[in-house]
């Protein structure tokens, strides 16, 4: 059955940087003014006062904990260093928003991206080191030209240090200019790349090099303020980018589709994220995934360890230096295909377990990392696997279960082994063996998928959050046991016992194509409020998301990630216009993101009131926008109005009665239009 179908790959939607708008754009302009006048004791503090006021207006106080209150703040009353510290933190946040890669509109099969759209993809490809191919990232090469290590620049920029936030932004702008210079060499008058010019084999280019003329991308970097960049270090990367450009603009999709319908042979090719793995290009291939026994790869293990270290550093900083005792993970099948097992490796890393590949790269063995080498306690983990992960990676579920039980049975003190500590407590409470009590890998029953929480929220047919939480526990409470391979046994009590010790819930975002409000899957399997209901103290666990969509991997709280997603998509004019340009389906996509935002309120309670209020201002109070949505897709507009009313009715959005009355009127208007009244 699986031998006959053909799955034809196609490009992800065209992507651009999210950019800035309204108050966020004004903030960037104010920061630019401050940088020019920061040492002017008359103007500098006054501009800082405006920055602080505008940051509050943009609700950045939710992201910057120590943003000074507007009423009491006076820039003249603090030191020069303190001023820079405030501006650096604000700058870091708005640059995070501006640089986020944003899918604009929808992909049309058989239409290659424009030159500008190709630039956005190639910039993100260029920002990743590819050690296996001997390719340094463009950011690393540019940073080294000013004597800096890009990892240090990222670290300092993430902490809001003004000079490095600015340097990181200048490096990013230089990299964009360099990649644009490459693409422009092959761009026609219509703004498209139909044939990629081979610059490295170009005779004219060789003569120009002999005369001392630099390549166009090198000149672009120099013009951007990095005159000492070394062209020879850039050459391997730009040869690779030239190859990638040919793959990005190749037009194979419709040809492959018609060939498949004619029953002809279709070239096979891997599936995955074109930024992480450009080998998935060109599209129009008969997609396949990977050898499930080959994950996690060595590279995935290294990336996972870096993310885990960032997570633990963040948790210690937010928790008086204390480590969490237990972390709840969600593992997705397609995400682990795209990352070659990064999130799987994160689970093992937290528990202090090392995957061991054999001589041909298959991972079927694990070993404990000695505590002396680990340098911290083993963190307990509770793993909820998606149905697709269960189907594809049953061997890796076996690996996880064996690794966790190995940790539970290690003769180590409880304060250094939280897996063992909790397993001993649960063994005593449930009157089972230590090994059985260490079951931590759960999923749906065989043939079943998802918690169906997303379906309930999309349909609006749920009465209370308790209903959603019970649904999650019932559907996801089937345990995998390596001692009984091939069976998924219902172990709801064991699942609850493991979850009630959880301090942190954690998920991964690994692709710019799909974020946490683009689909319902992320909140469908989020156990944040489930854990809160099970814990003896009823305390809500901390919730975090890892974002590995760029070279500068981040660990953010769930609420920070929801705000970032709202600012770059739901509330962003660039995203909205891109969607509306695609017509009926684009309006539905906008409504879907509002509904998924409501889903996060229901399952985690991590959506700020201003997100709904600003969305209401954007789509409902703006009468022109309201009209466009209603005309383009009245059904989707009615669903949007319903979502706003439901958010208010369920207590997730506090707003005034005028807004509610307006929404009720619009609901009736949309109904009349649908009915043709």
C-alpha positions as a printed NumPy array, in Angstrom:
array([[  0.   ,   0.   ,   0.   ],
       [  2.808,   2.446,   0.858],
       [  4.789,   1.571,  -2.286],
       [  2.28 ,   2.968,  -4.765],
       [  1.343,   6.525,  -3.609],
       [  3.466,   9.535,  -4.551],
       [  3.613,  12.616,  -2.286],
       [  4.752,  15.604,  -4.348],
       [  6.686,  18.236,  -2.379],
       [  6.063,  21.966,  -2.813],
       [  7.686,  25.128,  -1.502],
       [  6.755,  26.704,   1.795],
       [  4.897,  30.045,   1.477],
       [  7.062,  33.031,   0.514],
       [  8.67 ,  34.457,   3.641],
       [  9.853,  37.915,   4.648],
       [ 11.099,  39.516,   7.817],
       [  8.126,  40.585,   9.941],
       [  9.204,  44.219,  10.07 ],
       [  7.859,  46.875,  12.435],
       [  4.692,  48.958,  12.455],
       [  2.872,  51.62 ,  14.483],
       [  4.476,  52.171,  17.913],
       [  7.156,  49.527,  17.324],
       [  8.405,  51.426,  14.265],
       [  8.372,  54.659,  16.253],
       [ 10.444,  52.952,  18.964],
       [ 13.146,  51.994,  16.487],
       [ 13.333,  55.573,  15.242],
       [ 13.618,  56.858,  18.823],
       [ 16.409,  54.382,  19.569],
       [ 18.262,  55.517,  16.442],
       [ 17.976,  59.108,  17.677],
       [ 19.181,  58.108,  21.145],
       [ 22.264,  56.384,  19.71 ],
       [ 23.23 ,  59.595,  17.941],
       [ 22.611,  61.799,  20.981],
       [ 23.233,  59.436,  23.901],
       [ 26.093,  61.583,  25.269],
       [ 24.109,  64.801,  24.968],
       [ 22.905,  65.486,  28.525],
       [ 20.12 ,  67.709,  27.221],
       [ 18.63 ,  65.525,  24.464],
       [ 19.663,  61.997,  25.467],
       [ 17.558,  61.699,  28.661],
       [ 14.551,  63.327,  26.946],
       [ 14.661,  60.779,  24.131],
       [ 15.026,  57.996,  26.72 ],
       [ 11.856,  59.243,  28.442],
       [ 10.032,  58.947,  25.107],
       [ 11.437,  55.433,  24.569],
       [ 10.169,  54.287,  27.967],
       [  6.733,  55.852,  27.396],
       [  6.375,  54.302,  23.921],
       [  7.568,  50.919,  25.181],
       [  4.752,  50.937,  27.747],
       [  2.266,  51.939,  25.032],
       [  3.432,  48.904,  22.998],
       [  2.998,  46.641,  26.067],
       [  6.709,  45.778,  26.135],
       [  6.549,  45.965,  29.937],
       [  5.25 ,  42.374,  29.726],
       [  8.591,  41.33 ,  28.171],
       [ 10.987,  43.661,  30.006],
       [ 10.544,  42.989,  33.716],
       [ 12.454,  46.014,  34.97 ],
       [ 11.085,  48.581,  32.499],
       [ 10.716,  51.681,  34.695],
       [  7.198,  53.053,  35.271],
       [  6.445,  56.102,  33.123],
       [  4.994,  58.267,  35.919],
       [  8.091,  58.048,  38.129],
       [ 10.829,  57.889,  35.492],
       [ 13.27 ,  60.657,  34.613],
       [ 16.192,  59.799,  32.344],
       [ 18.317,  62.566,  33.881],
       [ 18.197,  60.89 ,  37.311],
       [ 20.092,  57.749,  36.267],
       [ 23.611,  57.032,  35.052],
       [ 24.77 ,  56.798,  31.451],
       [ 25.208,  53.01 ,  31.837],
       [ 21.691,  52.586,  33.252],
       [ 20.245,  54.503,  30.302],
       [ 22.047,  52.224,  27.851],
       [ 20.794,  49.188,  29.761],
       [ 17.146,  50.253,  29.363],
       [ 17.536,  51.154,  25.676],
       [ 19.416,  47.896,  24.979],
       [ 16.601,  45.768,  26.389],
       [ 13.948,  47.625,  24.402],
       [ 16.086,  47.459,  21.243],
       [ 16.607,  43.725,  21.67 ],
       [ 12.865,  43.119,  21.861],
       [ 11.936,  45.14 ,  18.792],
       [ 14.782,  43.614,  16.753],
       [ 13.487,  40.191,  17.759],
       [ 10.105,  41.159,  16.301],
       [ 11.488,  42.819,  13.165],
       [ 13.815,  39.962,  12.174],
       [ 11.365,  37.096,  12.713],
       [ 10.744,  35.242,   9.461],
       [  7.12 ,  35.585,   8.425],
       [  5.281,  33.466,   5.819],
       [  3.404,  36.025,   3.717],
       [  0.339,  34.72 ,   1.956],
       [  0.11 ,  31.203,   0.553],
       [  2.265,  29.319,  -1.947],
       [  0.849,  28.838,  -5.441],
       [  1.929,  25.503,  -6.901],
       [  4.134,  25.985,  -9.935],
       [  5.001,  29.633,  -9.177],
       [  8.637,  30.007,  -8.025],
       [  9.46 ,  32.748,  -5.505],
       [ 10.424,  36.234,  -6.632],
       [ 13.993,  37.466,  -6.224],
       [ 13.106,  39.282,  -2.974],
       [ 11.393,  36.181,  -1.586],
       [ 14.462,  34.128,  -2.516],
       [ 16.661,  36.593,  -0.613],
       [ 14.683,  36.019,   2.602],
       [ 15.119,  32.233,   2.312],
       [ 18.825,  32.406,   1.453],
       [ 19.597,  34.821,   4.311],
       [ 18.285,  32.278,   6.776],
       [ 20.207,  29.455,   5.078],
       [ 23.355,  31.598,   5.243],
       [ 23.029,  32.212,   9.003],
       [ 23.569,  28.559,   9.938],
       [ 27.008,  26.978,  10.353],
       [ 27.324,  23.755,   8.336],
       [ 30.414,  22.172,   9.819],
       [ 29.893,  18.893,   7.956],
       [ 30.294,  20.807,   4.667],
       [ 33.088,  23.086,   5.884],
       [ 30.828,  26.161,   5.639],
       [ 30.903,  28.999,   8.163],
       [ 27.776,  31.102,   8.634],
       [ 27.816,  34.577,   7.135],
       [ 27.214,  36.121,  10.575],
       [ 30.255,  34.322,  11.991],
       [ 32.525,  35.548,   9.185],
       [ 31.285,  39.142,   9.474],
       [ 31.602,  39.149,  13.291],
       [ 35.158,  37.822,  13.094],
       [ 36.1  ,  40.749,  10.822],
       [ 35.656,  43.037,  13.858],
       [ 37.363,  40.606,  16.231],
       [ 34.199,  39.151,  17.743],
       [ 32.792,  35.646,  18.161],
       [ 29.183,  35.598,  16.922],
       [ 28.125,  33.329,  19.821],
       [ 29.245,  36.01 ,  22.294],
       [ 27.43 ,  38.678,  20.278],
       [ 24.219,  36.605,  20.351],
       [ 24.547,  35.988,  24.093],
       [ 25.111,  39.646,  24.95 ],
       [ 22.394,  40.821,  22.557],
       [ 19.905,  38.42 ,  24.159],
       [ 20.728,  40.031,  27.51 ],
       [ 19.981,  43.486,  26.071],
       [ 23.523,  44.901,  26.038],
       [ 23.094,  47.9  ,  23.758],
       [ 26.405,  47.779,  21.876],
       [ 25.964,  44.115,  20.98 ],
       [ 22.271,  44.471,  20.157],
       [ 23.339,  47.151,  17.69 ],
       [ 26.257,  45.07 ,  16.379],
       [ 23.979,  42.049,  15.899],
       [ 21.526,  44.211,  13.953],
       [ 24.303,  45.638,  11.759],
       [ 25.625,  42.124,  11.07 ],
       [ 22.1  ,  41.015,  10.12 ],
       [ 21.666,  43.972,   7.768],
       [ 25.079,  43.316,   6.193],
       [ 24.206,  39.656,   5.626],
       [ 20.945,  40.641,   3.923],
       [ 22.773,  43.121,   1.693],
       [ 25.353,  40.475,   0.739],
       [ 22.77 ,  37.838,  -0.148],
       [ 20.734,  40.407,  -2.078],
       [ 23.871,  41.269,  -4.067],
       [ 24.213,  37.593,  -5.031],
       [ 20.574,  37.247,  -6.082],
       [ 20.502,  40.553,  -7.999],
       [ 23.206,  39.224, -10.339],
       [ 20.585,  36.84 , -11.75 ],
       [ 17.396,  38.923, -11.401],
       [ 15.483,  39.928, -14.545],
       [ 13.409,  43.054, -15.157],
       [ 10.3  ,  41.341, -13.731],
       [ 11.994,  40.823, -10.363],
       [ 12.356,  37.066, -10.866],
       [ 15.268,  34.664, -11.207],
       [ 14.724,  32.503, -14.257],
       [ 18.344,  31.433, -14.746],
       [ 21.044,  31.643, -12.088],
       [ 24.249,  33.263, -13.29 ],
       [ 27.296,  31.198, -12.37 ],
       [ 29.452,  33.899, -10.878],
       [ 32.333,  31.687,  -9.792],
       [ 32.895,  30.305, -13.298],
       [ 32.302,  33.664, -14.982],
       [ 35.358,  34.694, -17.071],
       [ 34.66 ,  38.388, -16.536],
       [ 34.487,  37.789, -12.811],
       [ 37.865,  36.032, -12.85 ],
       [ 39.483,  38.948, -14.68 ],
       [ 37.882,  41.372, -12.219],
       [ 39.352,  39.327,  -9.374],
       [ 42.799,  39.478, -10.955],
       [ 42.436,  43.26 , -11.098],
       [ 41.681,  43.357,  -7.368],
       [ 37.921,  43.88 ,  -7.669],
       [ 35.913,  42.166,  -4.956],
       [ 32.811,  40.017,  -5.435],
       [ 29.491,  41.897,  -5.216],
       [ 28.598,  40.33 ,  -1.838],
       [ 31.95 ,  41.295,  -0.36 ],
       [ 31.461,  44.874,  -1.544],
       [ 27.984,  44.878,   0.005],
       [ 29.377,  43.795,   3.383],
       [ 32.134,  46.414,   3.2  ],
       [ 29.575,  49.105,   2.315],
       [ 27.517,  48.009,   5.339],
       [ 30.394,  48.957,   7.655],
       [ 32.635,  45.871,   7.796],
       [ 35.645,  46.799,   5.631],
       [ 37.926,  44.038,   6.935],
       [ 35.749,  41.049,   5.996],
       [ 37.831,  38.275,   4.373],
       [ 36.468,  37.318,   0.94 ],
       [ 38.191,  33.919,   0.926],
       [ 36.246,  32.872,   4.04 ],
       [ 32.993,  33.826,   2.3  ],
       [ 33.672,  31.837,  -0.863],
       [ 32.526,  28.343,   0.32 ],
       [ 29.292,  29.83 ,   1.671],
       [ 28.439,  31.803,  -1.473],
       [ 29.172,  28.854,  -3.751],
       [ 26.689,  26.937,  -1.614],
       [ 24.152,  29.793,  -1.731],
       [ 24.455,  29.986,  -5.516],
       [ 23.623,  26.276,  -5.66 ],
       [ 20.719,  26.787,  -3.22 ],
       [ 19.351,  29.667,  -5.315],
       [ 19.177,  27.362,  -8.347],
       [ 17.184,  24.869,  -6.285],
       [ 14.871,  27.497,  -4.756],
       [ 13.768,  28.933,  -8.119],
       [ 13.576,  25.605,  -9.981],
       [ 10.041,  25.12 , -11.317],
       [  9.401,  21.378, -11.031],
       [  6.103,  21.246,  -9.136],
       [  3.428,  21.245, -11.86 ],
       [  5.553,  19.014, -14.088],
       [  5.934,  16.479, -11.284],
       [  2.219,  16.665, -10.474],
       [  1.123,  16.005, -14.073],
       [  3.729,  13.243, -14.419],
       [  2.413,  11.606, -11.266],
       [ -1.152,  11.78 , -12.583],
       [  0.119,  10.096, -15.761],
       [  1.646,   7.315, -13.658],
       [  5.211,   8.237, -14.57 ],
       [  8.343,   8.005, -12.423],
       [  8.881,  10.922, -10.009],
       [ 12.333,  11.736,  -8.691],
       [ 12.501,  10.881,  -4.968],
       [ 13.73 ,  13.467,  -2.465],
       [ 13.804,  14.055,   1.275],
       [ 11.186,  16.09 ,   3.095],
       [ 11.953,  18.675,   5.74 ],
       [ 12.733,  22.312,   6.376],
       [ 14.517,  23.957,   3.392],
       [ 16.43 ,  26.309,   5.721],
       [ 17.849,  23.619,   7.987],
       [ 18.327,  21.172,   5.148],
       [ 18.435,  22.722,   1.649],
       [ 18.865,  19.2  ,   0.251],
       [ 15.049,  19.005,   0.28 ],
       [ 15.173,  21.378,  -2.709],
       [ 14.188,  21.524,  -5.507],
       [ 10.563,  20.771,  -4.781],
       [  8.444,  18.606,  -7.064],
       [ 10.017,  15.438,  -5.681],
       [  8.373,  12.258,  -4.407],
       [  8.92 ,  12.908,  -0.717],
       [ 10.419,  10.496,   1.771],
       [ 11.51 ,  11.056,   5.377],
       [ 14.5  ,   9.318,   7.007],
       [ 15.695,   6.12 ,   8.62 ],
       [ 13.968,   6.28 ,  12.024],
       [ 16.765,   4.272,  13.633],
       [ 19.303,   6.974,  12.735],
       [ 18.004,   9.599,  15.166],
       [ 19.036,  11.462,  17.185],
       [ 22.072,  12.281,  15.068],
       [ 25.306,  13.563,  16.61 ],
       [ 24.541,  17.098,  15.376],
       [ 21.04 ,  16.918,  16.884],
       [ 22.494,  15.835,  20.233],
       [ 24.87 ,  18.825,  20.238],
       [ 22.034,  21.266,  19.438],
       [ 19.829,  19.632,  22.088],
       [ 22.48 ,  20.024,  24.78 ],
       [ 22.86 ,  23.726,  23.949],
       [ 19.077,  24.27 ,  24.212],
       [ 18.862,  22.311,  27.483],
       [ 21.665,  24.404,  28.963],
       [ 19.8  ,  27.599,  27.996],
       [ 16.578,  26.231,  29.485],
       [ 18.23 ,  25.311,  32.783],
       [ 20.066,  28.654,  32.962],
       [ 16.772,  30.491,  32.423],
       [ 14.965,  28.35 ,  35.001],
       [ 17.69 ,  28.845,  37.586],
       [ 17.628,  32.606,  36.987],
       [ 13.829,  32.676,  37.468],
       [ 13.829,  30.3  ,  40.451],
       [ 16.526,  31.516,  42.879],
       [ 19.184,  29.213,  41.434],
       [ 17.117,  26.043,  41.888],
       [ 16.893,  23.324,  39.235],
       [ 13.43 ,  22.073,  38.233],
       [ 12.76 ,  18.529,  39.411],
       [ 10.519,  17.484,  36.51 ],
       [  9.865,  18.747,  32.972],
       [  6.92 ,  17.714,  30.758],
       [  7.813,  17.373,  27.068],
       [  5.706,  17.061,  23.931],
       [  7.342,  15.165,  21.069],
       [  6.118,  15.606,  17.488],
       [  6.785,  13.225,  14.603],
       [  7.309,  15.714,  11.771],
       [  9.411,  18.042,  13.965],
       [ 11.8  ,  15.232,  14.817],
       [ 12.052,  14.352,  11.135],
       [ 12.997,  17.956,  10.291],
       [ 15.522,  18.275,  13.126],
       [ 16.804,  14.682,  13.034],
       [ 15.704,  14.104,  16.618],
       [ 16.617,  17.309,  18.486],
       [ 13.668,  17.271,  20.901],
       [ 14.138,  13.538,  21.479],
       [ 17.765,  14.245,  22.374],
       [ 16.656,  17.045,  24.735],
       [ 14.656,  14.553,  26.816],
       [ 17.664,  12.274,  27.146],
       [ 19.996,  15.183,  27.897],
       [ 17.899,  16.463,  30.811],
       [ 17.827,  12.991,  32.349],
       [ 21.596,  12.723,  31.939],
       [ 21.428,   9.933,  29.365],
       [ 23.599,   9.666,  26.256],
       [ 22.425,   7.985,  23.014],
       [ 25.102,   5.674,  21.589],
       [ 25.171,   5.102,  17.805],
       [ 26.618,   1.901,  16.359],
       [ 29.216,   1.663,  13.59 ],
       [ 26.695,   2.475,  10.844],
       [ 24.929,   5.29 ,  12.684],
       [ 21.897,   3.454,  14.097],
       [ 20.976,   4.578,  17.613],
       [ 19.766,   1.587,  19.591],
       [ 21.689,   1.921,  22.843],
       [ 21.865,   4.438,  25.695],
       [ 24.227,   4.98 ,  28.597],
       [ 24.174,   7.103,  31.74 ],
       [ 26.343,  10.195,  31.827],
       [ 28.236,  10.05 ,  35.172],
       [ 27.115,  12.726,  37.638],
       [ 30.695,  14.046,  37.805],
       [ 30.586,  14.713,  34.058],
       [ 26.978,  15.946,  34.07 ],
       [ 27.668,  18.52 ,  36.79 ],
       [ 24.025,  18.837,  37.875],
       [ 21.107,  16.655,  39.033],
       [ 19.298,  14.358,  36.619],
       [ 15.997,  16.065,  35.761],
       [ 12.861,  13.894,  35.713],
       [ 10.931,  14.015,  32.422],
       [  7.366,  13.171,  31.41 ],
       [  6.986,  12.647,  27.676],
       [  3.753,  12.973,  25.707],
       [  4.29 ,  11.661,  22.179],
       [  2.05 ,  12.546,  19.269],
       [  0.318,   9.734,  17.429],
       [  2.556,  10.27 ,  14.407],
       [  5.687,  10.086,  16.589],
       [  4.37 ,   6.814,  18.044],
       [  3.838,   5.392,  14.543],
       [  7.183,   6.516,  13.129],
       [  9.526,   6.254,  16.096],
       [  8.462,   3.309,  18.223],
       [ 12.151,   2.3  ,  18.503],
       [ 12.978,   5.755,  19.867],
       [ 10.164,   5.444,  22.422],
       [ 11.867,   2.224,  23.482],
       [ 15.149,   4.127,  23.721],
       [ 13.565,   6.845,  25.872],
       [ 11.924,   4.366,  28.218],
       [ 15.153,   2.387,  28.672],
       [ 17.155,   5.566,  29.269],
       [ 14.743,   6.931,  31.894],
       [ 14.571,   3.577,  33.702],
       [ 18.362,   3.407,  33.637],
       [ 18.415,   6.748,  35.467],
       [ 15.727,   5.63 ,  37.934],
       [ 17.679,   2.493,  38.867],
       [ 21.015,   4.288,  39.295],
       [ 22.282,   4.143,  42.887],
       [ 22.533,   7.886,  43.374],
       [ 21.309,  10.33 ,  46.063],
       [ 17.788,  11.699,  45.582],
       [ 19.008,  15.309,  45.511],
       [ 21.141,  14.481,  42.46 ],
       [ 18.659,  12.195,  40.689],
       [ 15.09 ,  13.492,  40.533],
       [ 14.075,  10.618,  38.235],
       [ 14.912,   8.134,  40.988],
       [ 13.444,  10.365,  43.717],
       [ 10.022,  10.558,  42.058],
       [ 10.007,   6.926,  40.913],
       [ 10.634,   5.782,  44.524],
       [  7.764,   7.956,  45.781],
       [  5.39 ,   6.702,  43.086],
       [  6.412,   3.073,  43.595],
       [  5.476,   3.376,  47.261],
       [  2.202,   5.21 ,  46.606],
       [  1.041,   2.845,  43.843],
       [  2.513,  -0.365,  45.267],
       [  4.486,  -1.216,  42.121],
       [  8.127,  -1.899,  41.388],
       [ 10.587,   0.973,  40.956],
       [ 10.991,   0.052,  37.299],
       [  7.258,   0.142,  36.613],
       [  6.932,   3.416,  38.522],
       [  9.551,   4.949,  36.205],
       [  7.219,   4.823,  33.176],
       [  7.49 ,   8.292,  31.652],
       [  6.722,   7.802,  27.944],
       [  3.041,   8.214,  27.029],
       [  0.915,   8.623,  23.91 ],
       [ -2.491,   7.773,  22.464],
       [ -3.752,   4.235,  22.133],
       [ -2.784,   2.433,  18.916],
       [ -4.589,   3.974,  15.945],
       [ -5.645,   7.075,  17.907],
       [ -4.299,  10.587,  17.362],
       [ -4.26 ,  13.882,  19.327],
       [ -6.029,  14.821,  22.543],
       [ -8.936,  16.253,  20.491],
       [ -8.704,  19.377,  22.641],
       [ -8.105,  21.384,  19.465],
       [-11.267,  20.007,  17.852],
       [-13.35 ,  20.914,  20.907],
       [-11.969,  24.477,  20.942],
       [-12.363,  24.948,  17.186],
       [-16.009,  23.849,  17.416],
       [-16.687,  25.819,  20.593],
       [-18.46 ,  22.773,  22.002],
       [-16.777,  22.541,  25.389],
       [-18.318,  23.472,  28.695],
       [-15.322,  23.946,  30.996],
       [-11.558,  23.68 ,  31.16 ],
       [-11.993,  20.576,  33.332],
       [-13.584,  18.864,  30.34 ],
       [-10.551,  19.657,  28.171],
       [ -8.122,  18.482,  30.862],
       [ -9.931,  15.188,  31.419],
       [-10.011,  14.636,  27.667],
       [ -6.242,  15.129,  27.531],
       [ -5.614,  12.675,  30.366],
       [ -7.917,  10.003,  28.941],
       [ -6.578,  10.132,  25.389],
       [ -2.863,  10.619,  26.131],
       [ -2.565,   8.284,  29.128],
       [ -1.313,   5.152,  27.347],
       [  2.163,   4.153,  28.526],
       [  4.96 ,   2.661,  26.475],
       [  6.932,   0.017,  28.352],
       [ 10.19 ,  -1.305,  26.914],
       [  9.68 ,  -4.445,  29.037],
       [  6.457,  -5.152,  27.101],
       [  7.345,  -4.055,  23.554],
       [  4.574,  -3.571,  21.03 ],
       [  1.945,  -2.679,  23.628],
       [  0.426,   0.662,  24.62 ],
       [ -1.314,   0.044,  27.938],
       [ -3.754,   2.472,  29.522],
       [ -1.958,   3.829,  32.588],
       [ -3.982,   6.933,  33.426],
       [ -3.08 ,   6.779,  37.143],
       [  0.628,   6.47 ,  36.327],
       [  0.327,   9.39 ,  33.87 ],
       [ -1.337,  11.567,  36.524],
       [  1.227,  10.579,  39.174],
       [  4.086,  11.561,  36.848],
       [  2.452,  14.853,  35.798],
       [  1.687,  16.001,  39.355],
       [  5.428,  16.417,  40.064],
       [  6.034,  18.567,  36.942],
       [  7.534,  22.032,  37.501],
       [  7.939,  23.039,  33.84 ],
       [  6.153,  22.312,  30.56 ],
       [  8.268,  22.544,  27.408],
       [  7.833,  22.424,  23.637],
       [  9.955,  23.23 ,  20.577],
       [  9.481,  25.51 ,  17.579],
       [ 11.871,  24.39 ,  14.872],
       [ 10.586,  25.897,  11.629],
       [  9.642,  29.439,  10.626],
       [  6.869,  27.964,   8.476],
       [  4.719,  26.871,  11.443],
       [  4.513,  28.608,  14.796],
       [  2.356,  28.065,  17.839],
       [ -0.752,  29.936,  16.625],
       [ -0.578,  28.647,  13.039],
       [ -1.97 ,  25.231,  13.984],
       [ -3.983,  23.805,  16.877],
       [ -1.568,  20.924,  17.565],
       [  0.688,  22.831,  19.944],
       [ -2.016,  23.807,  22.424],
       [ -3.899,  20.528,  21.869],
       [ -1.047,  18.678,  23.576],
       [ -0.015,  21.358,  26.068],
       [ -0.404,  20.043,  29.646],
       [  0.117,  23.323,  31.566],
       [ -3.33 ,  23.598,  33.169],
       [ -3.572,  19.799,  33.417],
       [ -0.475,  19.815,  35.626],
       [ -1.831,  22.707,  37.673],
       [ -4.98 ,  20.731,  38.411],
       [ -2.997,  17.648,  39.451],
       [ -0.358,  19.293,  41.644],
       [ -1.012,  19.148,  45.385],
       [ -0.292,  22.881,  45.719],
       [ -2.33 ,  23.76 ,  42.566],
       [  0.537,  25.952,  41.392],
       [  0.699,  26.461,  37.64 ],
       [  3.987,  25.146,  36.236],
       [  6.305,  27.446,  34.344],
       [  5.87 ,  27.065,  30.577],
       [  8.714,  27.462,  28.083],
       [  9.256,  27.191,  24.337],
       [ 12.553,  26.62 ,  22.561],
       [ 12.86 ,  28.524,  19.281],
       [ 15.539,  26.986,  17.058],
       [ 14.301,  28.58 ,  13.833],
       [ 17.465,  30.731,  13.598],
       [ 21.149,  30.334,  14.388],
       [ 20.554,  32.299,  17.603],
       [ 18.456,  29.633,  19.378],
       [ 16.223,  31.07 ,  22.101],
       [ 14.373,  29.754,  25.128],
       [ 11.364,  31.921,  25.936],
       [  8.418,  31.624,  28.275],
       [  5.203,  30.53 ,  26.615],
       [  3.655,  33.957,  27.268],
       [  6.655,  35.678,  25.611],
       [  6.273,  33.391,  22.607],
       [  2.52 ,  34.038,  22.335],
       [  3.165,  37.8  ,  22.404],
       [  5.918,  37.498,  19.791],
       [  3.662,  35.408,  17.556],
       [  0.777,  37.878,  17.909],
       [  2.974,  40.893,  17.128],
       [  4.576,  39.295,  14.082],
       [  1.417,  37.701,  12.639],
       [ -2.06 ,  38.357,  14.01 ],
       [ -1.465,  42.091,  14.622],
       [  1.074,  42.711,  11.847],
       [ -0.191,  44.671,   8.783],
       [  2.386,  42.912,   6.575],
       [  1.008,  39.48 ,   7.519],
       [ -2.615,  40.612,   7.304],
       [ -2.204,  42.17 ,   3.846],
       [ -0.282,  39.135,   2.61 ],
       [ -3.15 ,  36.895,   3.661],
       [ -5.91 ,  39.164,   2.344],
       [ -4.163,  39.247,  -1.042],
       [ -4.935,  35.516,  -1.38 ],
       [ -8.669,  36.149,  -0.945],
       [-11.155,  33.794,   0.681],
       [ -8.616,  31.369,   2.144],
       [ -6.418,  34.168,   3.486],
       [ -9.282,  35.56 ,   5.587],
       [ -9.867,  32.083,   6.993],
       [ -6.169,  31.857,   7.908],
       [ -6.372,  35.108,   9.89 ],
       [ -9.437,  33.873,  11.786],
       [ -7.736,  30.556,  12.469],
       [ -4.867,  32.302,  14.254],
       [ -7.278,  34.193,  16.496],
       [ -9.026,  30.915,  17.343],
       [ -5.692,  29.241,  18.115],
       [ -4.811,  32.162,  20.389],
       [ -8.028,  31.415,  22.29 ],
       [ -6.816,  27.8  ,  22.512],
       [ -3.716,  28.922,  24.419],
       [ -5.924,  30.841,  26.857],
       [ -7.904,  27.669,  27.489],
       [ -5.024,  25.22 ,  27.916],
       [ -2.303,  27.405,  29.44 ],
       [ -3.739,  30.8  ,  30.414],
       [ -0.743,  32.55 ,  28.869],
       [ -2.418,  35.116,  26.571],
       [ -2.321,  38.752,  27.666],
       [ -5.503,  40.822,  27.535],
       [ -3.877,  43.35 ,  25.184],
       [ -3.56 ,  40.687,  22.455],
       [ -7.351,  40.4  ,  22.207],
       [ -7.834,  44.159,  22.66 ],
       [ -5.351,  45.034,  19.9  ],
       [ -6.84 ,  42.367,  17.625],
       [-10.279,  43.891,  18.187],
       [ -8.869,  47.336,  17.303],
       [ -7.27 ,  45.897,  14.164],
       [-10.162,  43.844,  12.755],
       [-13.355,  45.217,  14.323],
       [-12.882,  48.909,  15.179],
       [-11.214,  49.578,  11.819],
       [-14.34 ,  49.803,   9.652],
       [-12.433,  49.491,   6.369],
       [-10.733,  46.286,   7.549],
       [-14.05 ,  45.022,   8.906],
       [-15.67 ,  45.547,   5.494],
       [-12.845,  43.792,   3.624],
       [-13.042,  40.727,   5.856],
       [-16.825,  40.532,   5.579],
       [-16.77 ,  40.896,   1.793],
       [-13.906,  38.446,   1.26 ],
       [-15.172,  35.612,   3.467],
       [-18.323,  36.241,   5.509],
       [-18.171,  32.786,   7.107],
       [-14.637,  33.348,   8.407],
       [-15.568,  36.844,   9.588],
       [-18.538,  35.449,  11.523],
       [-16.179,  32.889,  13.113],
       [-13.823,  35.724,  14.067],
       [-16.642,  37.658,  15.751],
       [-17.718,  34.463,  17.526],
       [-14.166,  33.944,  18.803],
       [-14.028,  37.443,  20.273],
       [-17.386,  36.941,  21.996],
       [-16.315,  33.537,  23.291],
       [-13.011,  34.922,  24.627],
       [-14.966,  37.508,  26.58 ],
       [-17.631,  35.075,  27.73 ],
       [-15.068,  32.6  ,  29.057],
       [-13.178,  35.295,  30.955],
       [-10.06 ,  35.412,  28.765],
       [-10.669,  38.953,  27.475],
       [-11.775,  41.866,  29.621],
       [-13.227,  44.665,  27.497],
       [-15.93 ,  47.327,  27.604],
       [-19.609,  46.805,  26.832],
       [-19.449,  48.971,  23.697],
       [-17.078,  46.448,  22.089],
       [-19.351,  43.542,  22.995],
       [-22.456,  45.283,  21.636],
       [-20.605,  46.081,  18.397],
       [-19.541,  42.436,  18.028],
       [-23.108,  41.227,  18.579],
       [-24.335,  43.591,  15.851],
       [-21.606,  42.398,  13.458],
       [-22.468,  38.78 ,  14.145],
       [-26.022,  39.42 ,  12.998],
       [-24.764,  41.365,   9.97 ],
       [-22.501,  38.462,   8.959],
       [-25.395,  36.017,   9.439],
       [-27.609,  38.138,   7.181],
       [-24.934,  38.276,   4.481],
       [-24.42 ,  34.503,   4.587],
       [-28.177,  33.929,   4.39 ],
       [-28.501,  36.485,   1.577],
       [-30.825,  38.736,   3.526]])
